[in-house]
């Protein structure tokens, strides 16, 4: 968790900042950039040597950012892929415009989501999705994808020029026309 807070005290005289009651080395200016959670106080000493500190210090709290993981870049065979940013109840902004937790992707590309939780903390993630065309053979419901290897028993061409490819699993044949 990343915490950043600019703390400002009064000017003039000398300043010394404390975190959780302990002096912060080198923190001697009227401002201090807090980068971790804690209770911060500043002791101010005027030119007459009188010191004063606020009885209640500035409380700096770290708030958790959402965890966003769209997964590794992926290639799929088919017509669509669903991305899920998780974090139900948060607000979502996708680089393609939608503001939903999930996004149905039907074109290859790079997708970025920014998730903002109830603490107003945001986190983004990016994924590249490659969708390869698929077709279903007419003789049975076998999906064949581009750029994927298949093991065939044999290939036969009939007199009409169709190529018959019997599948090794004996599920049927694929008929390709030229």
C-alpha positions in Angstrom: 0.0 0.0 0.0 1.3 3.4 -0.9 0.7 6.3 1.4 1.5 9.9 0.5 0.4 12.9 2.6 1.8 16.4 2.8 1.7 17.5 6.5 1.9 21.2 7.1 2.6 23.0 10.4 3.0 26.7 11.2 6.0 28.6 9.9 8.6 30.6 11.9 10.9 29.2 14.5 12.2 25.7 14.4 10.2 22.5 13.7 10.6 18.9 14.6 8.3 16.1 13.3 7.4 12.9 15.2 5.8 9.7 14.1 4.1 7.6 16.7 5.9 9.6 19.4 9.4 9.0 18.0 11.4 11.8 16.3 11.8 11.5 12.6 15.4 12.0 11.6 16.0 15.0 9.4 12.3 16.2 9.5 12.9 19.8 10.6 10.9 21.9 8.2 7.3 23.2 8.6 6.2 20.6 6.0 6.7 16.8 6.0 5.9 14.3 3.3 4.5 11.2 5.1 4.9 8.0 3.2 3.6 5.5 5.8 0.7 5.2 8.1 1.0 6.6 11.6 0.2 9.4 14.0 2.3 12.5 13.2 3.0 15.5 15.5 5.1 18.6 15.0 6.8 20.3 17.9 7.3 24.0 17.1 9.9 26.0 19.0 9.7 29.8 18.7 12.7 32.2 18.7 12.2 32.6 22.6 12.7 28.9 23.1 9.1 28.1 23.9 7.9 24.8 22.4 4.3 23.7 21.5 2.7 20.7 19.9 -0.8 19.9 19.0 -2.3 17.5 21.6 -3.7 15.4 18.8 -1.5 14.6 15.8 -2.4 14.1 12.2 -3.4 10.5 11.6 -2.3 9.2 8.3 -4.0 6.0 7.3 -3.1 3.7 4.5 -6.0 2.4 2.4 -5.8 -0.7 0.4 -5.9 -0.5 -3.4 -8.0 -3.1 -5.2 -6.3 -6.2 -6.5 -6.9 -6.4 -10.2 -5.7 -9.4 -12.3 -7.1 -10.0 -15.7 -4.7 -13.0 -16.1 -1.9 -13.6 -18.6 -2.2 -12.5 -22.2 -4.2 -15.2 -24.0 -5.1 -16.7 -27.4 -8.4 -18.4 -27.8 -10.2 -20.3 -30.5 -13.8 -19.1 -30.9 -15.8 -16.0 -31.2 -15.6 -14.3 -27.8 -13.9 -14.3 -24.4 -15.1 -12.8 -21.1 -12.8 -10.7 -19.0 -13.6 -10.3 -15.2 -12.0 -7.5 -13.2 -13.2 -9.0 -9.9 -13.8 -6.5 -7.0 -17.6 -6.6 -6.9 -19.1 -3.3 -5.8 -16.2 -1.2 -7.1 -16.4 1.1 -10.1 -14.9 0.0 -13.4 -13.6 1.8 -16.5 -12.5 -0.2 -19.5 -10.4 1.4 -22.3 -13.1 0.4 -24.7 -15.8 2.4 -22.8 -17.9 0.0 -20.7 -18.1 0.6 -16.9 -19.0 -3.0 -15.9 -17.1 -5.6 -13.9 -17.0 -8.0 -16.8 -16.3 -7.4 -20.5 -17.3 -9.6 -23.4 -14.5 -9.4 -25.9 -15.1 -10.5 -29.5 -12.2 -8.9 -31.2 -8.4 -9.3 -30.7 -6.7 -6.4 -28.9 -5.3 -4.9 -25.8 -7.8 -4.4 -22.9 -7.2 -2.2 -19.9 -9.4 -1.9 -16.8 -9.1 0.6 -14.0 -10.9 -0.4 -10.8 -11.7 2.1 -8.0 -12.8 0.7 -4.7 -14.9 2.4 -1.9 -11.7 4.0 -0.5 -11.2 5.9 -3.8 -8.1 3.8 -4.4 -7.5 2.7 -8.0 -5.5 0.0 -9.7 -5.3 -1.0 -13.4 -4.4 -4.2 -15.3 -3.9 -4.9 -19.0 -4.4 -8.1 -21.0 -3.8 -8.9 -24.7 -6.4 -11.2 -26.2 -6.0 -12.9 -29.5 -9.2 -14.5 -30.9 -8.6 -17.0 -33.7 -11.4 -17.8 -36.1 -13.1 -21.2 -35.6 -15.5 -23.1 -37.8 -17.8 -26.1 -37.1 -17.6 -28.9 -39.7 -20.9 -29.7 -41.3 -20.8 -33.5 -40.8 -20.6 -33.3 -37.0 -20.1 -30.7 -34.3 -16.3 -30.7 -34.2 -14.7 -27.2 -33.8 -11.6 -26.6 -35.9 -9.5 -23.6 -35.1 -7.0 -21.8 -37.2 -3.3 -22.1 -36.1 -4.0 -25.3 -34.1 -2.6 -28.8 -34.9 -4.8 -31.8 -35.4 -3.8 -35.5 -35.9 -5.5 -37.1 -38.9 -5.6 -40.8 -39.9 -5.5 -40.1 -43.6 -6.6 -37.6 -46.2 -8.7 -38.6 -49.3 -9.9 -36.5 -52.2 -13.1 -37.6 -54.0 -14.0 -37.0 -57.6 -15.8 -33.7 -56.8 -12.6 -32.3 -55.3 -13.7 -32.4 -51.7 -11.1 -33.5 -49.2 -12.2 -36.1 -46.7 -10.2 -36.2 -43.5 -11.2 -39.1 -41.1 -10.5 -38.1 -37.5 -8.3 -40.4 -35.4 -11.0 -40.5 -32.7 -13.4 -42.0 -35.3 -15.9 -39.2 -34.6 -16.5 -38.6 -38.3 -14.8 -36.8 -41.1 -14.1 -33.2 -42.0 -15.0 -32.2 -45.6 -13.1 -29.3 -47.1 -14.0 -27.8 -50.4 -11.4 -26.1 -52.6 
